[in-house]
Every structure is written in C-alpha cells, then in structure tokens.
Amino acid sequence: MIAVPPKAKQEGLTFALQALLDRHESYMAESEEERSRMAASLEQLENDKKILEARNAIVTQENQDLLHQLECMNSQIANSDAQIESLMATLSSAQYENKRLIVLAARTAELEAEMTAMEVEQSRLREELTISQEEERSAIHRWQHAETTLRDLNDQIQKIEREAHEEREKHVEIY
C-alpha cells in the first residue's frame, strides 16, 4: 500500500465530499423539479376531474329528463292503446247494430211489400164486391181476412219500427 500524505488525504476527502454534495444538490434539484411537475400534473388531473364531474352531472340530468319524457310517452301510449280498444269496441258494437238495423229494414220492406200487395188485394176485392152480388159473402170474407192480416202486418210494422227507433236511441246514447 502506498502511504498518502494527510493533506492529500484531506484534499481527496474534500473532493469526494464536494462531489457527493454536488450530486446531492443535483438530486435535490431534480427531485424538486419532479415534485413541481407532479404537483402541476395532480392539479391538472383535479381540474380535469372537476370538469368531468360537471359534465357527468349534466349528462345525468339529461338522462333523468329523457327518462321522464320516456315515461310520459309510455303513459300516453298506454292511454292511446286503451282509447283505441274502447273505440274498436264501440265500432264493433256500431257495426253489429248497423247489420241488425239492415236486417230490420229488409224485413220492414218485405212487410211493406206484403202490405202493398194486401192493399191491392183489398182494392180488387172492393171492386169485385160492387160487380158481383153473388160473390158478396166470399168477397166480404176475403176482405175481412185481408183487413185482419193487414192489421196484423201493421202491428208488426209498428212493433219493428218501435224497436228500430229504440235501437237508434240506444245507438245514439252509446255515442
């Protein structure tokens, strides 16, 4: 081993300490720069977080508004469906009533035709009564029979007309 003089030893030690001190100061300066960068980055992240939270609150409120609108629309659709069903039932009832009235009208027309035929028959019988005394009893009998049938038909027509009138009133009440 070589013996180092104390002054050289001290200078070597001072140089090593100085290098260590310089390295430490450099490390501290780098650490301070890193800490400043991290603090700035943390502050930027916090600002970004606040912005995102504000945007999230806005989106959440918009979603709530849209959900409310959707619920209202679903309610309106349900109400519309119920109204459509009600209208369909009313339409079906009206169609049934219309068919029934058509049948009654056809029957009334048939009875009126029969009544007209009876009236013609009654008229013909009256003419025959004046022409022939010999057929008087027969003609009177047929004439009375025609009147009875006419009355019965008239009663039936009045009954049908009364029923049709009542059905029309019911139909009007439905609407």
Helices and strands as residue ranges (DSSP letters): H 6-131, H 136-174
